[in-house]
Each structure stands twice: as C-alpha cells, then as structure tokens.
Amino acid sequence: MSKTISPLRIPEEAKERIRILFMAKHALWGGGMHPEDGNHAIYHHEVRTTLENLGLNLEFANSYDVLFNAPEVDFAFPLLNRGGFVNSEMLIPLLCNMHRIPYLGAMPFLRGLGDDKSVSKLVCRSAGVPTADWFCFRRGAPVREEDLPHAPDGRWVIKPNASSASWGISDAFDFNGVANAIANIHGQGHDAIVEPYLDGYDVQCAFITIDNAPVALPMLWYEREDTQKLWTYYEKRDLVPNAEKSALKEFDHPDLASKIEQMARKVAQEFVPFDYGRIEFRVDLKTGEINFIEINLNCNLWSEKVMAKAAARAGFSHADLLETLLAECWSRHGLIS
C-alpha cells in the first residue's frame, strides 16, 4: 500500500438527517447460516448490525419492489446483488437513478462492465494488464471448437460469465466436456466464459476510493493446500463439510507485489468512481507469471472476507470501513461537505 490512510467520519447531524435504505437478501434475517445461501446470511446480518451500531438512520428491505415507486429515503446501501436473474446487479442502481436516489457503489454501466468477465478482460488488456486468453460463448451463439482459447496443459475452466462466488464453475479436458459445460450454463440462462486453467494462487487487491481516487489496501492471497483443485460456490459459502480451508494472508513477495499493485491500479482507474472493489490476479510463484482474473465491484463486505480483512491490516475496524465508504460516497453525492 502506497500511503497510510485514516478512517473517514460522518458528522453526527448527518447520521440523523440522511435516511438510508439498506437492501440485502437477508436484511431481515436473524443471524446464523442459511440452508441455501450459507454464510451469506451471516454476512448481511453483520453489516446491518454494524450500521445500526454506527447510529445511522436506517430502513431495511429484502426485495426490489421497495424501489418500484420512489421511497422516502435519501440514500441506498445495496447488497441485493444476486437477485436470481441475469444482470441483477444493475437493477438497484438503475431504479435509484430513476428516482434520483444516490447509492453506494458504481453506476449501473460500470457494475455491468465489471460483472461481465469477458468485457472486463478486454478493458484490462487495453490498459496493458496481462490477461490469459479466453472466449465468451454467448447464449444463442454457436459453440465451435475453433473458438476455444489455447490451454497449454489441456485443461479448461468453464463458468457463467457473470457468476459470483464461483457459482457454476467446472473444468474439462476436451471439447466435448467443454461443450457440455457450456450447454449446462446456457440452459440456466447465462453466457459462459472459457479460460485455460492457470496454476498458482489467487492474489486479492482490495481498493476503496478516497477523494475520488482509488486507494490500495494491503494485498492478500489465499495460500491453498491444493492449487489444482477448483474452489466451488458451496465451499465458499461453508455449505460443504470438511472442505479445504484456504488461509487468507498478506502477500509477502515484495517484487511480485509491486508489479501486481501497479497492474491493479491500472485496472482500478478504469472503473472510477466505484467506492470499493476487489481485483483478483492468478500468480504462479514458480514462474512469476501474473494474469488478471476478474474485478468484483461492490464485493463482499463481511468481516471474514477480503475487503474487511485488508482494511483491518490498514488499521480499520469493520465499523471504520463501512463509515469510510459512506462518508466518501456521501461527499461525492453532495449529501455532506
């Protein structure tokens, strides 16, 4: 991280004045694991509790229809990103734009740009950031073997082009296997992105914005036991017993870290303003090869995930992080000076 940063504070009068609509699938959940969404329910409950403890003026909703007509609020805090339909991450910002309600996070076009893994890779390539070959098989378009990206080890990874938390990920070792995986994803209404499998570790670069500029938090990585094994949605949501636990640690390879941070800053700059986000690279420690994987705007804010863990290493409590995000965003939208 290039500079020391301090948490931003919200004036007490603004905490009372600004009416916040907190939207999350489990905004009304009482805490604990959810049978289908696992620890995602714990995450939503924790963020709600942290916001309540900050003394903010809060209202809560767990569905989109609260925004179909203009609600009497001044600001939206949207965590209802995975709505069960394609491109759902853009719906709350779009509805807020219709009602001229400011909200935390990137505008709809940037949200869509970040969630479309294929197009975000094009953005990164144009910015000079190394990105392994890929191909997006759009739903309704032909699936042709000649479009497969080159895979030096003969192994491809297939996943929904707008998936989160590794939902729908699989691998294959020949075209028939790839085509079957694509058909399964298309059958669920999604585009499919296909990439060569890259051995190595996932290095996470968390950013927040301060004074409308992206600021890097300490870089983290998952030190996994088996880098050849795909990490699934069910494992990430703690829904699989005895799943491999991946240790999230500070990335302590200074030469590589410097290169990765320079790349991450180039990526982050393409998406400003976004308030907060996580940029992921696959790094092969044996060869030093670095490849951009994806950007996740409005990423998970649970205290057990990358954003909060990176902020903690910068000296931020969970409350400090959320208050800083709100203070910066409210200043940008003119809600506070």
C-alpha positions as CSV (number, residue, x, y, z in Angstrom):
1,M,0.0,0.0,0.0
2,S,1.5,3.3,-1.1
3,K,0.3,5.5,1.7
4,T,-1.2,5.5,5.2
5,I,-4.9,6.2,5.3
6,S,-7.2,7.1,8.2
7,P,-10.9,6.3,8.5
8,L,-13.3,9.0,7.5
9,R,-16.0,10.1,9.8
10,I,-19.7,11.0,9.3
11,P,-20.9,14.1,11.1
12,E,-23.4,13.3,13.9
13,E,-26.1,15.5,12.3
14,A,-25.8,13.6,9.0
15,K,-26.3,10.3,10.8
16,E,-29.7,11.6,11.9
17,R,-30.6,13.5,8.7
18,I,-29.8,11.0,6.0
19,R,-32.3,8.3,5.7
20,I,-30.6,5.1,4.5
21,L,-32.4,2.2,2.7
22,F,-30.3,-1.0,3.5
23,M,-31.1,-3.6,0.9
24,A,-30.0,-7.2,1.1
25,K,-31.5,-10.7,0.6
26,H,-31.1,-11.4,4.2
27,A,-31.5,-7.9,5.6
28,L,-34.3,-9.2,7.8
29,W,-32.6,-12.5,8.8
30,G,-32.0,-13.0,12.5
31,G,-28.4,-14.3,12.1
32,G,-26.9,-17.7,11.6
33,M,-26.4,-19.9,8.5
34,H,-29.0,-20.0,5.7
35,P,-29.7,-23.5,4.3
36,E,-29.2,-22.4,0.7
37,D,-27.0,-19.3,1.0
38,G,-24.9,-20.4,3.9
39,N,-22.7,-17.7,5.4
40,H,-24.1,-15.1,3.0
41,A,-26.9,-14.6,5.6
42,I,-24.4,-14.1,8.4
43,Y,-22.7,-11.5,6.2
44,H,-25.9,-9.5,5.7
45,H,-26.8,-9.6,9.3
46,E,-23.4,-8.5,10.4
47,V,-23.4,-5.5,8.0
48,R,-26.8,-4.5,9.3
49,T,-25.7,-4.8,12.9
50,T,-22.5,-2.7,12.2
51,L,-24.6,0.0,10.5
52,E,-27.0,0.1,13.4
53,N,-24.2,0.4,15.9
54,L,-22.9,3.4,14.0
55,G,-26.2,5.2,14.9
56,L,-27.4,5.6,11.4
57,N,-31.0,6.4,10.3
58,L,-31.9,3.0,8.7
59,E,-34.7,1.3,6.9
60,F,-34.5,-2.3,5.7
61,A,-35.7,-4.2,2.6
62,N,-35.0,-7.7,1.2
63,S,-36.6,-7.3,-2.3
64,Y,-36.5,-5.0,-5.2
65,D,-40.1,-3.9,-5.2
66,V,-39.4,-1.3,-2.5
67,L,-37.9,0.7,-5.3
68,F,-40.6,0.3,-7.9
69,N,-42.1,3.5,-6.5
70,A,-40.0,6.3,-5.0
71,P,-39.4,5.5,-1.3
72,E,-38.9,8.3,1.2
73,V,-35.2,7.8,1.7
74,D,-32.1,9.8,0.9
75,F,-29.6,7.0,0.1
76,A,-29.4,3.3,-0.7
77,F,-26.9,0.8,0.6
78,P,-27.4,-2.1,-1.9
79,L,-26.2,-5.6,-1.1
80,L,-29.0,-7.3,-3.0
81,N,-26.7,-8.1,-5.9
82,R,-27.5,-11.8,-6.7
83,G,-31.2,-11.5,-7.5
84,G,-31.7,-14.8,-9.2
85,F,-31.8,-13.4,-12.8
86,V,-29.1,-12.3,-15.3
87,N,-27.6,-8.9,-14.7
88,S,-29.5,-8.4,-11.4
89,E,-26.5,-6.4,-10.0
90,M,-27.6,-3.4,-12.2
91,L,-31.3,-3.3,-11.1
92,I,-30.9,-1.4,-7.8
93,P,-28.6,1.3,-9.3
94,L,-31.0,1.7,-12.3
95,L,-34.1,2.1,-10.1
96,C,-32.2,4.5,-7.8
97,N,-31.2,6.5,-10.9
98,M,-34.8,6.7,-12.0
99,H,-35.8,8.1,-8.6
100,R,-32.6,10.2,-8.3
101,I,-31.6,8.5,-5.1
102,P,-27.8,8.3,-4.6
103,Y,-26.4,4.9,-3.7
104,L,-23.2,3.2,-2.5
105,G,-21.0,1.7,-5.3
106,A,-20.5,2.1,-9.0
107,M,-23.1,3.3,-11.5
108,P,-25.1,0.6,-13.5
109,F,-22.9,0.6,-16.6
110,L,-19.7,0.1,-14.6
111,R,-21.4,-2.6,-12.5
112,G,-22.3,-4.4,-15.7
113,L,-18.9,-3.9,-17.1
114,G,-17.2,-5.3,-14.0
115,D,-19.6,-8.3,-13.8
116,D,-19.2,-9.2,-17.4
117,K,-15.9,-11.1,-17.0
118,S,-15.2,-11.2,-20.7
119,V,-15.6,-7.4,-21.3
120,S,-13.7,-6.6,-18.2
121,K,-10.8,-8.6,-19.5
122,L,-10.9,-6.5,-22.7
123,V,-10.7,-3.4,-20.6
124,C,-7.7,-4.7,-18.8
125,R,-5.9,-5.8,-21.9
126,S,-6.4,-2.3,-23.4
127,A,-4.9,-0.9,-20.2
128,G,-1.8,-3.1,-20.7
129,V,-2.5,-5.6,-17.9
130,P,-1.6,-9.2,-18.7
131,T,-4.7,-11.4,-19.2
132,A,-4.7,-15.1,-20.2
133,D,-6.7,-15.9,-23.4
134,W,-10.4,-16.6,-23.0
135,F,-13.6,-16.8,-25.1
136,C,-17.1,-15.9,-24.1
137,F,-19.7,-18.3,-25.6
138,R,-22.8,-16.1,-25.6
139,R,-26.1,-17.8,-25.1
140,G,-27.7,-18.3,-28.6
141,A,-24.4,-18.1,-30.4
142,P,-22.7,-21.1,-31.9
143,V,-20.3,-23.2,-29.8
144,R,-17.3,-24.0,-32.0
145,E,-14.2,-25.9,-31.2
146,E,-12.1,-23.4,-33.1
147,D,-13.1,-20.7,-30.6
148,L,-11.6,-22.4,-27.6
149,P,-8.7,-20.4,-26.2
150,H,-5.4,-22.2,-26.1
151,A,-4.8,-24.3,-23.0
152,P,-1.1,-25.3,-22.7
153,D,-2.0,-28.1,-20.2
154,G,-5.1,-29.3,-22.0
155,R,-7.4,-28.2,-19.2
156,W,-10.2,-25.5,-19.4
157,V,-12.3,-23.8,-16.8
158,I,-15.9,-23.0,-17.7
159,K,-18.1,-20.7,-15.6
160,P,-21.0,-18.3,-16.0
161,N,-19.7,-15.1,-17.5
162,A,-21.4,-13.1,-14.7
163,S,-21.0,-15.6,-11.8
164,S,-20.0,-14.7,-8.3
165,A,-18.5,-16.8,-5.5
166,S,-17.5,-19.4,-8.2
167,W,-21.2,-20.3,-8.8
168,G,-21.4,-22.8,-11.7
169,I,-17.7,-23.4,-12.1
170,S,-16.4,-26.6,-13.7
171,D,-13.4,-27.9,-15.7
172,A,-13.0,-30.1,-18.8
173,F,-10.1,-31.7,-20.7
174,D,-11.6,-31.9,-24.2
175,F,-14.0,-30.1,-26.4
176,N,-17.0,-32.4,-25.7
177,G,-16.5,-31.7,-22.0
178,V,-16.3,-28.0,-22.6
179,A,-19.4,-28.0,-24.8
180,N,-21.4,-30.0,-22.2
181,A,-20.5,-27.5,-19.5
182,I,-21.4,-24.5,-21.8
183,A,-24.7,-26.2,-22.6
184,N,-25.5,-26.5,-18.9
185,I,-24.7,-22.8,-18.2
186,H,-26.7,-21.7,-21.3
187,G,-29.6,-23.8,-20.1
188,Q,-29.7,-21.8,-16.9
189,G,-29.9,-18.6,-18.9
190,H,-26.3,-17.4,-18.7
191,D,-23.4,-16.7,-21.1
192,A,-20.4,-19.0,-20.5
193,I,-16.7,-17.9,-20.3
194,V,-14.0,-20.4,-21.1
195,E,-10.4,-20.0,-20.0
196,P,-7.3,-22.2,-19.7
197,Y,-6.7,-23.4,-16.2
198,L,-3.9,-21.4,-14.7
199,D,-1.9,-23.0,-11.8
200,G,-1.0,-20.7,-9.0
201,Y,-2.5,-18.6,-6.2
202,D,-5.3,-16.0,-6.1
203,V,-3.9,-12.6,-5.1
204,Q,-6.5,-10.2,-4.0
205,C,-6.1,-6.4,-4.4
206,A,-8.8,-4.5,-2.4
207,F,-9.4,-0.8,-3.2
208,I,-11.5,1.9,-1.6
209,T,-11.8,5.4,-3.0
210,I,-10.7,8.5,-1.1
211,D,-11.2,11.9,-2.6
212,N,-12.5,10.2,-5.8
213,A,-9.2,8.3,-6.3
214,P,-8.6,4.5,-5.8
215,V,-6.5,3.7,-2.7
216,A,-5.0,0.2,-2.4
217,L,-5.4,-1.7,0.8
218,P,-2.8,-4.3,1.9
219,M,-2.6,-7.1,-0.7
220,L,-3.8,-10.6,0.4
221,W,-3.7,-14.0,-1.0
222,Y,-5.2,-17.5,-0.4
223,E,-2.5,-19.9,0.5
224,R,-4.2,-23.1,-0.6
225,E,-3.1,-26.7,0.0
226,D,-4.0,-27.8,-3.5
227,T,-3.8,-25.2,-6.3
228,Q,-5.1,-27.7,-8.8
229,K,-8.5,-28.1,-7.2
230,L,-11.3,-25.9,-8.2
231,W,-12.8,-23.9,-5.3
232,T,-16.6,-24.1,-5.6
233,Y,-19.5,-21.9,-4.6
234,Y,-20.6,-24.4,-1.9
235,E,-17.1,-24.4,-0.3
236,K,-17.0,-20.6,-0.3
237,R,-20.4,-20.5,1.4
238,D,-19.3,-23.1,4.0
239,L,-22.0,-25.5,2.8
240,V,-19.6,-28.4,2.4
241,P,-18.5,-30.3,5.5
242,N,-14.7,-30.9,5.8
243,A,-13.9,-28.6,2.9
244,E,-10.4,-27.4,2.4
245,K,-9.9,-24.2,4.3
246,S,-7.8,-21.6,2.5
247,A,-5.8,-19.3,4.7
248,L,-6.1,-15.6,3.8
249,K,-2.8,-13.9,4.4
250,E,-0.9,-10.8,3.5
251,F,1.0,-11.3,0.2
252,D,4.7,-11.2,1.3
253,H,6.5,-11.4,-2.0
254,P,7.7,-7.8,-2.4
255,D,8.9,-7.9,-6.0
256,L,5.8,-9.6,-7.3
257,A,3.6,-7.5,-5.0
258,S,5.0,-4.3,-6.5
259,K,4.2,-5.5,-10.1
260,I,0.7,-6.6,-9.1
261,E,-0.1,-3.4,-7.4
262,Q,0.9,-1.4,-10.5
263,M,-1.3,-3.6,-12.6
264,A,-4.2,-3.4,-10.1
265,R,-4.0,0.4,-10.1
266,K,-4.3,0.5,-13.9
267,V,-7.4,-1.7,-13.6
268,A,-9.0,0.3,-10.8
269,Q,-8.5,3.6,-12.6
270,E,-10.7,2.3,-15.5
271,F,-13.7,1.9,-13.1
272,V,-13.6,5.1,-11.0
273,P,-15.8,6.0,-9.2
274,F,-16.7,2.7,-7.6
275,D,-16.4,3.3,-3.8
276,Y,-15.0,-0.2,-3.2
277,G,-13.9,-3.3,-5.1
278,R,-11.6,-6.3,-5.3
279,I,-9.3,-7.1,-8.2
280,E,-8.0,-10.6,-8.5
281,F,-4.9,-12.0,-10.1
282,R,-3.6,-15.5,-10.6
283,V,0.1,-15.7,-9.8
284,D,2.4,-18.6,-10.4
285,L,5.1,-18.3,-7.8
286,K,7.4,-20.7,-9.7
287,T,7.5,-18.8,-13.0
288,G,6.5,-15.3,-11.8
289,E,3.7,-15.2,-14.3
290,I,0.8,-12.8,-13.4
291,N,-2.6,-12.8,-15.1
292,F,-5.7,-10.7,-14.4
293,I,-8.7,-12.9,-13.5
294,E,-11.6,-10.6,-12.6
295,I,-12.8,-7.4,-10.9
296,N,-15.6,-7.5,-8.3
297,L,-17.1,-4.1,-7.7
298,N,-19.3,-3.9,-4.6
299,C,-17.7,-7.0,-3.4
300,N,-18.4,-8.9,-0.1
301,L,-18.1,-6.7,3.0
302,W,-18.3,-9.4,5.6
303,S,-15.5,-9.2,8.2
304,E,-14.3,-12.6,7.2
305,K,-13.7,-11.7,3.5
306,V,-11.0,-9.9,1.6
307,M,-12.2,-6.3,1.8
308,A,-12.6,-6.2,5.5
309,K,-9.5,-8.3,6.2
310,A,-7.4,-6.0,4.0
311,A,-8.9,-2.9,5.7
312,A,-8.1,-4.5,9.1
313,R,-4.5,-4.7,8.1
314,A,-4.6,-1.0,7.4
315,G,-5.9,-0.4,10.9
316,F,-9.7,-0.2,10.1
317,S,-12.3,-1.9,12.2
318,H,-15.4,-3.2,10.4
319,A,-17.3,-0.1,11.5
320,D,-14.4,2.1,10.3
321,L,-14.6,0.6,6.9
322,L,-18.3,1.0,6.4
323,E,-18.3,4.5,7.8
324,T,-15.4,5.5,5.5
325,L,-17.2,4.1,2.5
326,L,-20.4,6.0,3.4
327,A,-18.5,9.3,4.2
328,E,-16.7,9.2,0.9
329,C,-19.8,8.3,-1.1
330,W,-22.0,10.9,0.6
331,S,-19.3,13.6,0.0
332,R,-19.2,12.7,-3.7
333,H,-23.0,13.0,-4.0
334,G,-23.2,16.2,-2.0
335,L,-25.0,14.8,1.0
336,I,-22.3,16.0,3.3
337,S,-19.5,18.6,2.8
